[in-house]
């Protein structure tokens, strides 16, 4: 390393520079991957919380179908019992 020719020093410096750049790129990729994983975990936790917040009445359609059937029956009874509505229905 000592002497007037610095080509060996320059080659070593260039090698270390490339190794450092590669190391920086590797760590940057690892950081991006970790950030992505944290984001996915956060999204998953939010989705789980939304599921926990749902009440049974929001997903149970049987009472709603019963209510629709009752309204249909009421409308049918009204149509059959009212002459004006029967004529309008025709």
PyMOL Python script that loads the backbone (N, CA, C, O; Angstrom):
from pymol import cmd

cmd.read_pdbstr("""\
ATOM      1  N   UNK A   1       0.812  -1.188   0.000  1.00  0.00           N
ATOM      2  CA  UNK A   1       0.000   0.000   0.000  1.00  0.00           C
ATOM      3  C   UNK A   1       0.861   1.260   0.000  1.00  0.00           C
ATOM      4  O   UNK A   1       0.411   2.309  -0.461  1.00  0.00           O
ATOM      5  N   UNK A   2       2.044   1.182   0.488  1.00  0.00           N
ATOM      6  CA  UNK A   2       2.903   2.358   0.507  1.00  0.00           C
ATOM      7  C   UNK A   2       3.621   2.482  -0.832  1.00  0.00           C
ATOM      8  O   UNK A   2       3.929   1.489  -1.491  1.00  0.00           O
ATOM      9  N   UNK A   3       3.873   3.712  -1.209  1.00  0.00           N
ATOM     10  CA  UNK A   3       4.588   3.925  -2.458  1.00  0.00           C
ATOM     11  C   UNK A   3       3.949   5.050  -3.255  1.00  0.00           C
ATOM     12  O   UNK A   3       3.021   5.723  -2.806  1.00  0.00           O
ATOM     13  N   UNK A   4       4.487   5.223  -4.463  1.00  0.00           N
ATOM     14  CA  UNK A   4       4.021   6.331  -5.286  1.00  0.00           C
ATOM     15  C   UNK A   4       2.808   5.957  -6.143  1.00  0.00           C
ATOM     16  O   UNK A   4       2.071   6.838  -6.586  1.00  0.00           O
ATOM     17  N   UNK A   5       2.608   4.724  -6.368  1.00  0.00           N
ATOM     18  CA  UNK A   5       1.490   4.272  -7.204  1.00  0.00           C
ATOM     19  C   UNK A   5       0.272   4.042  -6.314  1.00  0.00           C
ATOM     20  O   UNK A   5       0.316   3.250  -5.373  1.00  0.00           O
ATOM     21  N   UNK A   6      -0.811   4.745  -6.625  1.00  0.00           N
ATOM     22  CA  UNK A   6      -1.998   4.607  -5.785  1.00  0.00           C
ATOM     23  C   UNK A   6      -3.081   3.754  -6.456  1.00  0.00           C
ATOM     24  O   UNK A   6      -4.237   3.783  -6.033  1.00  0.00           O
ATOM     25  N   UNK A   7      -2.723   3.010  -7.479  1.00  0.00           N
ATOM     26  CA  UNK A   7      -3.718   2.189  -8.172  1.00  0.00           C
ATOM     27  C   UNK A   7      -4.269   1.087  -7.252  1.00  0.00           C
ATOM     28  O   UNK A   7      -5.448   0.740  -7.327  1.00  0.00           O
ATOM     29  N   UNK A   8      -3.427   0.558  -6.412  1.00  0.00           N
ATOM     30  CA  UNK A   8      -3.885  -0.464  -5.469  1.00  0.00           C
ATOM     31  C   UNK A   8      -4.844   0.148  -4.449  1.00  0.00           C
ATOM     32  O   UNK A   8      -5.859  -0.451  -4.092  1.00  0.00           O
ATOM     33  N   UNK A   9      -4.499   1.364  -3.985  1.00  0.00           N
ATOM     34  CA  UNK A   9      -5.375   2.050  -3.038  1.00  0.00           C
ATOM     35  C   UNK A   9      -6.726   2.373  -3.702  1.00  0.00           C
ATOM     36  O   UNK A   9      -7.793   2.218  -3.108  1.00  0.00           O
ATOM     37  N   UNK A  10      -6.630   2.823  -4.943  1.00  0.00           N
ATOM     38  CA  UNK A  10      -7.844   3.180  -5.671  1.00  0.00           C
ATOM     39  C   UNK A  10      -8.722   1.936  -5.894  1.00  0.00           C
ATOM     40  O   UNK A  10      -9.940   2.001  -5.723  1.00  0.00           O
ATOM     41  N   UNK A  11      -8.120   0.832  -6.265  1.00  0.00           N
ATOM     42  CA  UNK A  11      -8.863  -0.409  -6.484  1.00  0.00           C
ATOM     43  C   UNK A  11      -9.527  -0.857  -5.183  1.00  0.00           C
ATOM     44  O   UNK A  11     -10.681  -1.287  -5.194  1.00  0.00           O
ATOM     45  N   UNK A  12      -8.813  -0.762  -4.073  1.00  0.00           N
ATOM     46  CA  UNK A  12      -9.376  -1.130  -2.776  1.00  0.00           C
ATOM     47  C   UNK A  12     -10.542  -0.197  -2.419  1.00  0.00           C
ATOM     48  O   UNK A  12     -11.588  -0.640  -1.945  1.00  0.00           O
ATOM     49  N   UNK A  13     -10.334   1.104  -2.658  1.00  0.00           N
ATOM     50  CA  UNK A  13     -11.385   2.076  -2.384  1.00  0.00           C
ATOM     51  C   UNK A  13     -12.627   1.791  -3.233  1.00  0.00           C
ATOM     52  O   UNK A  13     -13.747   1.840  -2.724  1.00  0.00           O
ATOM     53  N   UNK A  14     -12.440   1.497  -4.509  1.00  0.00           N
ATOM     54  CA  UNK A  14     -13.571   1.196  -5.397  1.00  0.00           C
ATOM     55  C   UNK A  14     -14.294  -0.085  -4.952  1.00  0.00           C
ATOM     56  O   UNK A  14     -15.521  -0.168  -5.001  1.00  0.00           O
ATOM     57  N   UNK A  15     -13.511  -1.077  -4.521  1.00  0.00           N
ATOM     58  CA  UNK A  15     -14.102  -2.316  -4.039  1.00  0.00           C
ATOM     59  C   UNK A  15     -14.948  -2.058  -2.796  1.00  0.00           C
ATOM     60  O   UNK A  15     -16.072  -2.548  -2.685  1.00  0.00           O
ATOM     61  N   UNK A  16     -14.392  -1.278  -1.855  1.00  0.00           N
ATOM     62  CA  UNK A  16     -15.124  -0.954  -0.630  1.00  0.00           C
ATOM     63  C   UNK A  16     -16.371  -0.125  -0.950  1.00  0.00           C
ATOM     64  O   UNK A  16     -17.407  -0.294  -0.308  1.00  0.00           O
ATOM     65  N   UNK A  17     -16.275   0.771  -1.940  1.00  0.00           N
ATOM     66  CA  UNK A  17     -17.409   1.594  -2.342  1.00  0.00           C
ATOM     67  C   UNK A  17     -18.530   0.718  -2.885  1.00  0.00           C
ATOM     68  O   UNK A  17     -19.694   0.898  -2.526  1.00  0.00           O
ATOM     69  N   UNK A  18     -18.181  -0.230  -3.749  1.00  0.00           N
ATOM     70  CA  UNK A  18     -19.184  -1.144  -4.294  1.00  0.00           C
ATOM     71  C   UNK A  18     -19.819  -2.010  -3.213  1.00  0.00           C
ATOM     72  O   UNK A  18     -21.031  -2.226  -3.209  1.00  0.00           O
ATOM     73  N   UNK A  19     -18.988  -2.504  -2.295  1.00  0.00           N
ATOM     74  CA  UNK A  19     -19.509  -3.306  -1.199  1.00  0.00           C
ATOM     75  C   UNK A  19     -20.455  -2.490  -0.317  1.00  0.00           C
ATOM     76  O   UNK A  19     -21.497  -2.980   0.118  1.00  0.00           O
ATOM     77  N   UNK A  20     -20.075  -1.242  -0.064  1.00  0.00           N
ATOM     78  CA  UNK A  20     -20.916  -0.361   0.753  1.00  0.00           C
ATOM     79  C   UNK A  20     -22.231  -0.060   0.041  1.00  0.00           C
ATOM     80  O   UNK A  20     -23.292  -0.073   0.665  1.00  0.00           O
ATOM     81  N   UNK A  21     -22.167   0.210  -1.267  1.00  0.00           N
ATOM     82  CA  UNK A  21     -23.384   0.488  -2.025  1.00  0.00           C
ATOM     83  C   UNK A  21     -24.304  -0.733  -2.018  1.00  0.00           C
ATOM     84  O   UNK A  21     -25.519  -0.600  -1.874  1.00  0.00           O
ATOM     85  N   UNK A  22     -23.727  -1.907  -2.172  1.00  0.00           N
ATOM     86  CA  UNK A  22     -24.528  -3.135  -2.138  1.00  0.00           C
ATOM     87  C   UNK A  22     -25.151  -3.342  -0.760  1.00  0.00           C
ATOM     88  O   UNK A  22     -26.309  -3.740  -0.637  1.00  0.00           O
ATOM     89  N   UNK A  23     -24.359  -3.066   0.267  1.00  0.00           N
ATOM     90  CA  UNK A  23     -24.865  -3.204   1.633  1.00  0.00           C
ATOM     91  C   UNK A  23     -26.013  -2.225   1.883  1.00  0.00           C
ATOM     92  O   UNK A  23     -27.014  -2.582   2.505  1.00  0.00           O
ATOM     93  N   UNK A  24     -25.866  -0.993   1.397  1.00  0.00           N
ATOM     94  CA  UNK A  24     -26.933   0.000   1.550  1.00  0.00           C
ATOM     95  C   UNK A  24     -28.187  -0.468   0.827  1.00  0.00           C
ATOM     96  O   UNK A  24     -29.288  -0.359   1.367  1.00  0.00           O
ATOM     97  N   UNK A  25     -28.038  -0.983  -0.378  1.00  0.00           N
ATOM     98  CA  UNK A  25     -29.188  -1.479  -1.143  1.00  0.00           C
ATOM     99  C   UNK A  25     -29.849  -2.652  -0.427  1.00  0.00           C
ATOM    100  O   UNK A  25     -31.077  -2.729  -0.372  1.00  0.00           O
ATOM    101  N   UNK A  26     -29.052  -3.563   0.121  1.00  0.00           N
ATOM    102  CA  UNK A  26     -29.604  -4.705   0.868  1.00  0.00           C
ATOM    103  C   UNK A  26     -30.421  -4.234   2.072  1.00  0.00           C
ATOM    104  O   UNK A  26     -31.538  -4.700   2.296  1.00  0.00           O
ATOM    105  N   UNK A  27     -29.860  -3.318   2.831  1.00  0.00           N
ATOM    106  CA  UNK A  27     -30.565  -2.820   4.012  1.00  0.00           C
ATOM    107  C   UNK A  27     -31.806  -2.023   3.620  1.00  0.00           C
ATOM    108  O   UNK A  27     -32.833  -2.094   4.295  1.00  0.00           O
ATOM    109  N   UNK A  28     -31.712  -1.278   2.546  1.00  0.00           N
ATOM    110  CA  UNK A  28     -32.891  -0.525   2.070  1.00  0.00           C
ATOM    111  C   UNK A  28     -34.009  -1.485   1.684  1.00  0.00           C
ATOM    112  O   UNK A  28     -35.173  -1.236   1.997  1.00  0.00           O
ATOM    113  N   UNK A  29     -33.671  -2.574   1.010  1.00  0.00           N
ATOM    114  CA  UNK A  29     -34.658  -3.580   0.631  1.00  0.00           C
ATOM    115  C   UNK A  29     -35.274  -4.213   1.879  1.00  0.00           C
ATOM    116  O   UNK A  29     -36.488  -4.411   1.940  1.00  0.00           O
ATOM    117  N   UNK A  30     -34.446  -4.529   2.866  1.00  0.00           N
ATOM    118  CA  UNK A  30     -34.959  -5.115   4.105  1.00  0.00           C
ATOM    119  C   UNK A  30     -35.900  -4.145   4.820  1.00  0.00           C
ATOM    120  O   UNK A  30     -36.927  -4.554   5.361  1.00  0.00           O
ATOM    121  N   UNK A  31     -35.548  -2.869   4.819  1.00  0.00           N
ATOM    122  CA  UNK A  31     -36.401  -1.860   5.453  1.00  0.00           C
ATOM    123  C   UNK A  31     -37.732  -1.763   4.726  1.00  0.00           C
ATOM    124  O   UNK A  31     -38.782  -1.702   5.366  1.00  0.00           O
ATOM    125  N   UNK A  32     -37.704  -1.747   3.385  1.00  0.00           N
ATOM    126  CA  UNK A  32     -38.945  -1.698   2.605  1.00  0.00           C
ATOM    127  C   UNK A  32     -39.812  -2.917   2.893  1.00  0.00           C
ATOM    128  O   UNK A  32     -41.026  -2.799   3.057  1.00  0.00           O
ATOM    129  N   UNK A  33     -39.190  -4.081   2.955  1.00  0.00           N
ATOM    130  CA  UNK A  33     -39.932  -5.310   3.249  1.00  0.00           C
ATOM    131  C   UNK A  33     -40.577  -5.255   4.636  1.00  0.00           C
ATOM    132  O   UNK A  33     -41.724  -5.666   4.810  1.00  0.00           O
ATOM    133  N   UNK A  34     -39.840  -4.749   5.611  1.00  0.00           N
ATOM    134  CA  UNK A  34     -40.385  -4.636   6.963  1.00  0.00           C
ATOM    135  C   UNK A  34     -41.537  -3.630   7.009  1.00  0.00           C
ATOM    136  O   UNK A  34     -42.544  -3.862   7.678  1.00  0.00           O
ATOM    137  N   UNK A  35     -41.383  -2.516   6.295  1.00  0.00           N
ATOM    138  CA  UNK A  35     -42.472  -1.525   6.246  1.00  0.00           C
ATOM    139  C   UNK A  35     -43.707  -2.128   5.589  1.00  0.00           C
ATOM    140  O   UNK A  35     -44.828  -1.906   6.047  1.00  0.00           O
ATOM    141  N   UNK A  36     -43.505  -2.889   4.518  1.00  0.00           N
ATOM    142  CA  UNK A  36     -44.634  -3.552   3.855  1.00  0.00           C
ATOM    143  C   UNK A  36     -45.314  -4.537   4.798  1.00  0.00           C
ATOM    144  O   UNK A  36     -46.541  -4.617   4.846  1.00  0.00           O
ATOM    145  N   UNK A  37     -44.509  -5.282   5.545  1.00  0.00           N
ATOM    146  CA  UNK A  37     -45.060  -6.256   6.490  1.00  0.00           C
ATOM    147  C   UNK A  37     -45.844  -5.563   7.597  1.00  0.00           C
ATOM    148  O   UNK A  37     -46.903  -6.040   8.003  1.00  0.00           O
ATOM    149  N   UNK A  38     -45.329  -4.440   8.086  1.00  0.00           N
ATOM    150  CA  UNK A  38     -46.031  -3.679   9.119  1.00  0.00           C
ATOM    151  C   UNK A  38     -47.354  -3.164   8.562  1.00  0.00           C
ATOM    152  O   UNK A  38     -48.372  -3.202   9.254  1.00  0.00           O
ATOM    153  N   UNK A  39     -47.350  -2.682   7.320  1.00  0.00           N
ATOM    154  CA  UNK A  39     -48.578  -2.185   6.696  1.00  0.00           C
ATOM    155  C   UNK A  39     -49.608  -3.304   6.536  1.00  0.00           C
ATOM    156  O   UNK A  39     -50.793  -3.113   6.811  1.00  0.00           O
ATOM    157  N   UNK A  40     -49.142  -4.473   6.089  1.00  0.00           N
ATOM    158  CA  UNK A  40     -50.057  -5.619   5.951  1.00  0.00           C
ATOM    159  C   UNK A  40     -50.640  -6.019   7.307  1.00  0.00           C
ATOM    160  O   UNK A  40     -51.829  -6.323   7.412  1.00  0.00           O
ATOM    161  N   UNK A  41     -49.808  -6.018   8.331  1.00  0.00           N
ATOM    162  CA  UNK A  41     -50.283  -6.368   9.673  1.00  0.00           C
ATOM    163  C   UNK A  41     -51.304  -5.345  10.165  1.00  0.00           C
ATOM    164  O   UNK A  41     -52.312  -5.700  10.776  1.00  0.00           O
ATOM    165  N   UNK A  42     -51.032  -4.092   9.893  1.00  0.00           N
ATOM    166  CA  UNK A  42     -51.955  -3.036  10.292  1.00  0.00           C
ATOM    167  C   UNK A  42     -53.283  -3.174   9.561  1.00  0.00           C
ATOM    168  O   UNK A  42     -54.345  -3.024  10.165  1.00  0.00           O
ATOM    169  N   UNK A  43     -53.226  -3.460   8.266  1.00  0.00           N
ATOM    170  CA  UNK A  43     -54.455  -3.660   7.486  1.00  0.00           C
ATOM    171  C   UNK A  43     -55.240  -4.857   8.010  1.00  0.00           C
ATOM    172  O   UNK A  43     -56.463  -4.800   8.138  1.00  0.00           O
ATOM    173  N   UNK A  44     -54.535  -5.931   8.308  1.00  0.00           N
ATOM    174  CA  UNK A  44     -55.183  -7.128   8.835  1.00  0.00           C
ATOM    175  C   UNK A  44     -55.843  -6.845  10.192  1.00  0.00           C
ATOM    176  O   UNK A  44     -56.958  -7.299  10.452  1.00  0.00           O
ATOM    177  N   UNK A  45     -55.153  -6.099  11.043  1.00  0.00           N
ATOM    178  CA  UNK A  45     -55.714  -5.760  12.352  1.00  0.00           C
ATOM    179  C   UNK A  45     -56.960  -4.895  12.195  1.00  0.00           C
ATOM    180  O   UNK A  45     -57.929  -5.063  12.935  1.00  0.00           O
ATOM    181  N   UNK A  46     -56.940  -3.978  11.243  1.00  0.00           N
ATOM    182  CA  UNK A  46     -58.105  -3.132  10.989  1.00  0.00           C
ATOM    183  C   UNK A  46     -59.279  -3.961  10.487  1.00  0.00           C
ATOM    184  O   UNK A  46     -60.419  -3.740  10.897  1.00  0.00           O
ATOM    185  N   UNK A  47     -59.009  -4.905   9.608  1.00  0.00           N
ATOM    186  CA  UNK A  47     -60.069  -5.782   9.104  1.00  0.00           C
ATOM    187  C   UNK A  47     -60.646  -6.637  10.230  1.00  0.00           C
ATOM    188  O   UNK A  47     -61.859  -6.829  10.311  1.00  0.00           O
ATOM    189  N   UNK A  48     -59.785  -7.140  11.083  1.00  0.00           N
ATOM    190  CA  UNK A  48     -60.256  -7.937  12.228  1.00  0.00           C
ATOM    191  C   UNK A  48     -61.114  -7.078  13.154  1.00  0.00           C
ATOM    192  O   UNK A  48     -62.137  -7.543  13.657  1.00  0.00           O
ATOM    193  N   UNK A  49     -60.710  -5.844  13.379  1.00  0.00           N
ATOM    194  CA  UNK A  49     -61.487  -4.956  14.235  1.00  0.00           C
ATOM    195  C   UNK A  49     -62.858  -4.687  13.621  1.00  0.00           C
ATOM    196  O   UNK A  49     -63.859  -4.639  14.336  1.00  0.00           O
ATOM    197  N   UNK A  50     -62.908  -4.512  12.309  1.00  0.00           N
ATOM    198  CA  UNK A  50     -64.199  -4.314  11.641  1.00  0.00           C
ATOM    199  C   UNK A  50     -65.094  -5.531  11.830  1.00  0.00           C
ATOM    200  O   UNK A  50     -66.298  -5.391  12.044  1.00  0.00           O
ATOM    201  N   UNK A  51     -64.514  -6.721  11.753  1.00  0.00           N
ATOM    202  CA  UNK A  51     -65.300  -7.937  11.979  1.00  0.00           C
ATOM    203  C   UNK A  51     -65.820  -8.004  13.413  1.00  0.00           C
ATOM    204  O   UNK A  51     -66.955  -8.411  13.659  1.00  0.00           O
ATOM    205  N   UNK A  52     -64.979  -7.602  14.340  1.00  0.00           N
ATOM    206  CA  UNK A  52     -65.384  -7.624  15.749  1.00  0.00           C
ATOM    207  C   UNK A  52     -66.518  -6.627  15.983  1.00  0.00           C
ATOM    208  O   UNK A  52     -67.406  -6.882  16.796  1.00  0.00           O
ATOM    209  N   UNK A  53     -66.496  -5.503  15.284  1.00  0.00           N
ATOM    210  CA  UNK A  53     -67.504  -4.462  15.486  1.00  0.00           C
ATOM    211  C   UNK A  53     -68.852  -4.784  14.844  1.00  0.00           C
ATOM    212  O   UNK A  53     -69.848  -4.126  15.147  1.00  0.00           O
ATOM    213  N   UNK A  54     -68.900  -5.772  13.972  1.00  0.00           N
ATOM    214  CA  UNK A  54     -70.160  -6.115  13.313  1.00  0.00           C
ATOM    215  C   UNK A  54     -71.085  -6.800  14.306  1.00  0.00           C
ATOM    216  O   UNK A  54     -70.680  -7.691  15.054  1.00  0.00           O
ATOM    217  N   UNK A  55     -72.326  -6.364  14.293  1.00  0.00           N
ATOM    218  CA  UNK A  55     -73.325  -6.981  15.160  1.00  0.00           C
ATOM    219  C   UNK A  55     -74.111  -7.995  14.349  1.00  0.00           C
ATOM    220  O   UNK A  55     -74.209  -7.891  13.126  1.00  0.00           O
ATOM    221  N   UNK A  56     -74.670  -8.977  15.041  1.00  0.00           N
ATOM    222  CA  UNK A  56     -75.375 -10.067  14.370  1.00  0.00           C
ATOM    223  C   UNK A  56     -76.537  -9.545  13.539  1.00  0.00           C
ATOM    224  O   UNK A  56     -76.835 -10.078  12.470  1.00  0.00           O
ATOM    225  N   UNK A  57     -77.181  -8.518  14.025  1.00  0.00           N
ATOM    226  CA  UNK A  57     -78.349  -7.991  13.307  1.00  0.00           C
ATOM    227  C   UNK A  57     -77.960  -7.442  11.928  1.00  0.00           C
ATOM    228  O   UNK A  57     -78.793  -7.391  11.023  1.00  0.00           O
ATOM    229  N   UNK A  58     -76.704  -7.033  11.770  1.00  0.00           N
ATOM    230  CA  UNK A  58     -76.245  -6.497  10.495  1.00  0.00           C
ATOM    231  C   UNK A  58     -76.071  -7.585   9.434  1.00  0.00           C
ATOM    232  O   UNK A  58     -76.128  -7.297   8.238  1.00  0.00           O
ATOM    233  N   UNK A  59     -75.862  -8.817   9.858  1.00  0.00           N
ATOM    234  CA  UNK A  59     -75.635  -9.883   8.883  1.00  0.00           C
ATOM    235  C   UNK A  59     -76.743 -10.926   8.866  1.00  0.00           C
ATOM    236  O   UNK A  59     -76.763 -11.794   7.994  1.00  0.00           O
ATOM    237  N   UNK A  60     -77.671 -10.848   9.829  1.00  0.00           N
ATOM    238  CA  UNK A  60     -78.776 -11.795   9.884  1.00  0.00           C
ATOM    239  C   UNK A  60     -79.909 -11.271   8.999  1.00  0.00           C
ATOM    240  O   UNK A  60     -80.581 -10.306   9.362  1.00  0.00           O
ATOM    241  N   UNK A  61     -80.122 -11.893   7.855  1.00  0.00           N
ATOM    242  CA  UNK A  61     -81.103 -11.408   6.891  1.00  0.00           C
ATOM    243  C   UNK A  61     -82.498 -11.993   7.119  1.00  0.00           C
ATOM    244  O   UNK A  61     -83.461 -11.506   6.527  1.00  0.00           O
ATOM    245  N   UNK A  62     -82.633 -12.998   7.940  1.00  0.00           N
ATOM    246  CA  UNK A  62     -83.937 -13.634   8.152  1.00  0.00           C
ATOM    247  C   UNK A  62     -84.990 -12.642   8.650  1.00  0.00           C
ATOM    248  O   UNK A  62     -86.095 -12.633   8.109  1.00  0.00           O
ATOM    249  N   UNK A  63     -84.703 -11.806   9.655  1.00  0.00           N
ATOM    250  CA  UNK A  63     -85.721 -10.837  10.085  1.00  0.00           C
ATOM    251  C   UNK A  63     -86.096  -9.846   8.971  1.00  0.00           C
ATOM    252  O   UNK A  63     -87.253  -9.445   8.849  1.00  0.00           O
ATOM    253  N   UNK A  64     -85.118  -9.467   8.178  1.00  0.00           N
ATOM    254  CA  UNK A  64     -85.400  -8.548   7.074  1.00  0.00           C
ATOM    255  C   UNK A  64     -86.294  -9.202   6.033  1.00  0.00           C
ATOM    256  O   UNK A  64     -87.210  -8.564   5.513  1.00  0.00           O
ATOM    257  N   UNK A  65     -86.038 -10.462   5.726  1.00  0.00           N
ATOM    258  CA  UNK A  65     -86.894 -11.172   4.772  1.00  0.00           C
ATOM    259  C   UNK A  65     -88.307 -11.351   5.312  1.00  0.00           C
ATOM    260  O   UNK A  65     -89.281 -11.268   4.565  1.00  0.00           O
ATOM    261  N   UNK A  66     -88.410 -11.597   6.610  1.00  0.00           N
ATOM    262  CA  UNK A  66     -89.726 -11.698   7.237  1.00  0.00           C
ATOM    263  C   UNK A  66     -90.475 -10.373   7.134  1.00  0.00           C
ATOM    264  O   UNK A  66     -91.673 -10.346   6.853  1.00  0.00           O
ATOM    265  N   UNK A  67     -89.766  -9.287   7.362  1.00  0.00           N
ATOM    266  CA  UNK A  67     -90.387  -7.957   7.285  1.00  0.00           C
ATOM    267  C   UNK A  67     -90.848  -7.662   5.861  1.00  0.00           C
ATOM    268  O   UNK A  67     -91.944  -7.134   5.671  1.00  0.00           O
ATOM    269  N   UNK A  68     -90.044  -7.989   4.865  1.00  0.00           N
ATOM    270  CA  UNK A  68     -90.427  -7.788   3.470  1.00  0.00           C
ATOM    271  C   UNK A  68     -91.662  -8.621   3.132  1.00  0.00           C
ATOM    272  O   UNK A  68     -92.569  -8.135   2.456  1.00  0.00           O
ATOM    273  N   UNK A  69     -91.703  -9.852   3.590  1.00  0.00           N
ATOM    274  CA  UNK A  69     -92.861 -10.717   3.344  1.00  0.00           C
ATOM    275  C   UNK A  69     -94.106 -10.135   3.993  1.00  0.00           C
ATOM    276  O   UNK A  69     -95.183 -10.171   3.399  1.00  0.00           O
ATOM    277  N   UNK A  70     -93.978  -9.598   5.202  1.00  0.00           N
ATOM    278  CA  UNK A  70     -95.115  -8.986   5.891  1.00  0.00           C
ATOM    279  C   UNK A  70     -95.620  -7.770   5.116  1.00  0.00           C
ATOM    280  O   UNK A  70     -96.829  -7.593   4.965  1.00  0.00           O
ATOM    281  N   UNK A  71     -94.727  -6.951   4.635  1.00  0.00           N
ATOM    282  CA  UNK A  71     -95.111  -5.771   3.845  1.00  0.00           C
ATOM    283  C   UNK A  71     -95.798  -6.204   2.554  1.00  0.00           C
ATOM    284  O   UNK A  71     -96.793  -5.602   2.148  1.00  0.00           O
ATOM    285  N   UNK A  72     -95.274  -7.243   1.908  1.00  0.00           N
ATOM    286  CA  UNK A  72     -95.917  -7.764   0.694  1.00  0.00           C
ATOM    287  C   UNK A  72     -97.343  -8.225   0.982  1.00  0.00           C
ATOM    288  O   UNK A  72     -98.256  -7.940   0.208  1.00  0.00           O
ATOM    289  N   UNK A  73     -97.537  -8.940   2.097  1.00  0.00           N
ATOM    290  CA  UNK A  73     -98.880  -9.405   2.461  1.00  0.00           C
ATOM    291  C   UNK A  73     -99.821  -8.234   2.732  1.00  0.00           C
ATOM    292  O   UNK A  73    -100.980  -8.254   2.317  1.00  0.00           O
ATOM    293  N   UNK A  74     -99.321  -7.219   3.426  1.00  0.00           N
ATOM    294  CA  UNK A  74    -100.134  -6.039   3.715  1.00  0.00           C
ATOM    295  C   UNK A  74    -100.540  -5.326   2.424  1.00  0.00           C
ATOM    296  O   UNK A  74    -101.690  -4.917   2.268  1.00  0.00           O
ATOM    297  N   UNK A  75     -99.595  -5.185   1.513  1.00  0.00           N
ATOM    298  CA  UNK A  75     -99.905  -4.544   0.232  1.00  0.00           C
ATOM    299  C   UNK A  75    -100.932  -5.357  -0.552  1.00  0.00           C
ATOM    300  O   UNK A  75    -101.848  -4.795  -1.152  1.00  0.00           O
ATOM    301  N   UNK A  76    -100.777  -6.660  -0.544  1.00  0.00           N
ATOM    302  CA  UNK A  76    -101.719  -7.529  -1.248  1.00  0.00           C
ATOM    303  C   UNK A  76    -103.119  -7.401  -0.652  1.00  0.00           C
ATOM    304  O   UNK A  76    -104.107  -7.313  -1.382  1.00  0.00           O
ATOM    305  N   UNK A  77    -103.195  -7.392   0.676  1.00  0.00           N
ATOM    306  CA  UNK A  77    -104.487  -7.225   1.344  1.00  0.00           C
ATOM    307  C   UNK A  77    -105.111  -5.874   1.009  1.00  0.00           C
ATOM    308  O   UNK A  77    -106.315  -5.784   0.770  1.00  0.00           O
ATOM    309  N   UNK A  78    -104.295  -4.832   0.991  1.00  0.00           N
ATOM    310  CA  UNK A  78    -104.808  -3.512   0.653  1.00  0.00           C
ATOM    311  C   UNK A  78    -105.303  -3.464  -0.794  1.00  0.00           C
ATOM    312  O   UNK A  78    -106.347  -2.876  -1.073  1.00  0.00           O
ATOM    313  N   UNK A  79    -104.568  -4.071  -1.697  1.00  0.00           N
ATOM    314  CA  UNK A  79    -104.970  -4.079  -3.107  1.00  0.00           C
ATOM    315  C   UNK A  79    -106.289  -4.830  -3.298  1.00  0.00           C
ATOM    316  O   UNK A  79    -107.163  -4.395  -4.047  1.00  0.00           O
ATOM    317  N   UNK A  80    -106.413  -5.958  -2.612  1.00  0.00           N
ATOM    318  CA  UNK A  80    -107.628  -6.771  -2.757  1.00  0.00           C
ATOM    319  C   UNK A  80    -108.834  -6.122  -2.082  1.00  0.00           C
ATOM    320  O   UNK A  80    -109.964  -6.301  -2.536  1.00  0.00           O
ATOM    321  N   UNK A  81    -108.611  -5.381  -1.020  1.00  0.00           N
ATOM    322  CA  UNK A  81    -109.716  -4.796  -0.273  1.00  0.00           C
ATOM    323  C   UNK A  81    -110.153  -3.432  -0.791  1.00  0.00           C
ATOM    324  O   UNK A  81    -111.232  -2.966  -0.425  1.00  0.00           O
ATOM    325  N   UNK A  82    -109.375  -2.792  -1.607  1.00  0.00           N
ATOM    326  CA  UNK A  82    -109.691  -1.454  -2.075  1.00  0.00           C
ATOM    327  C   UNK A  82    -109.998  -1.502  -3.564  1.00  0.00           C
ATOM    328  O   UNK A  82    -109.146  -1.894  -4.362  1.00  0.00           O
ATOM    329  N   UNK A  83    -111.182  -1.116  -3.934  1.00  0.00           N
ATOM    330  CA  UNK A  83    -111.598  -1.201  -5.338  1.00  0.00           C
ATOM    331  C   UNK A  83    -110.763  -0.269  -6.219  1.00  0.00           C
ATOM    332  O   UNK A  83    -110.399  -0.629  -7.338  1.00  0.00           O
ATOM    333  N   UNK A  84    -110.461   0.927  -5.713  1.00  0.00           N
ATOM    334  CA  UNK A  84    -109.677   1.887  -6.509  1.00  0.00           C
ATOM    335  C   UNK A  84    -108.273   1.357  -6.762  1.00  0.00           C
ATOM    336  O   UNK A  84    -107.748   1.499  -7.867  1.00  0.00           O
ATOM    337  N   UNK A  85    -107.664   0.751  -5.758  1.00  0.00           N
ATOM    338  CA  UNK A  85    -106.335   0.184  -5.937  1.00  0.00           C
ATOM    339  C   UNK A  85    -106.363  -1.020  -6.891  1.00  0.00           C
ATOM    340  O   UNK A  85    -105.438  -1.231  -7.675  1.00  0.00           O
ATOM    341  N   UNK A  86    -107.450  -1.803  -6.802  1.00  0.00           N
ATOM    342  CA  UNK A  86    -107.573  -2.952  -7.691  1.00  0.00           C
ATOM    343  C   UNK A  86    -107.666  -2.477  -9.142  1.00  0.00           C
ATOM    344  O   UNK A  86    -107.050  -3.058 -10.035  1.00  0.00           O
ATOM    345  N   UNK A  87    -108.441  -1.419  -9.363  1.00  0.00           N
ATOM    346  CA  UNK A  87    -108.566  -0.872 -10.713  1.00  0.00           C
ATOM    347  C   UNK A  87    -107.228  -0.267 -11.166  1.00  0.00           C
ATOM    348  O   UNK A  87    -106.833  -0.417 -12.322  1.00  0.00           O
ATOM    349  N   UNK A  88    -106.548   0.405 -10.256  1.00  0.00           N
ATOM    350  CA  UNK A  88    -105.254   1.011 -10.600  1.00  0.00           C
ATOM    351  C   UNK A  88    -104.226  -0.067 -10.927  1.00  0.00           C
ATOM    352  O   UNK A  88    -103.382   0.124 -11.803  1.00  0.00           O
ATOM    353  N   UNK A  89    -104.291  -1.187 -10.234  1.00  0.00           N
ATOM    354  CA  UNK A  89    -103.362  -2.296 -10.457  1.00  0.00           C
ATOM    355  C   UNK A  89    -103.547  -2.922 -11.834  1.00  0.00           C
ATOM    356  O   UNK A  89    -102.586  -3.398 -12.439  1.00  0.00           O
ATOM    357  N   UNK A  90    -104.794  -2.920 -12.332  1.00  0.00           N
ATOM    358  CA  UNK A  90    -105.059  -3.479 -13.658  1.00  0.00           C
ATOM    359  C   UNK A  90    -104.450  -2.585 -14.698  1.00  0.00           C
ATOM    360  O   UNK A  90    -104.554  -2.867 -15.892  1.00  0.00           O
TER     361      UNK A  90
END
""", "prot")
cmd.dss("prot")
cmd.show_as("cartoon", "prot")
cmd.util.cbc("prot")
cmd.orient("prot")
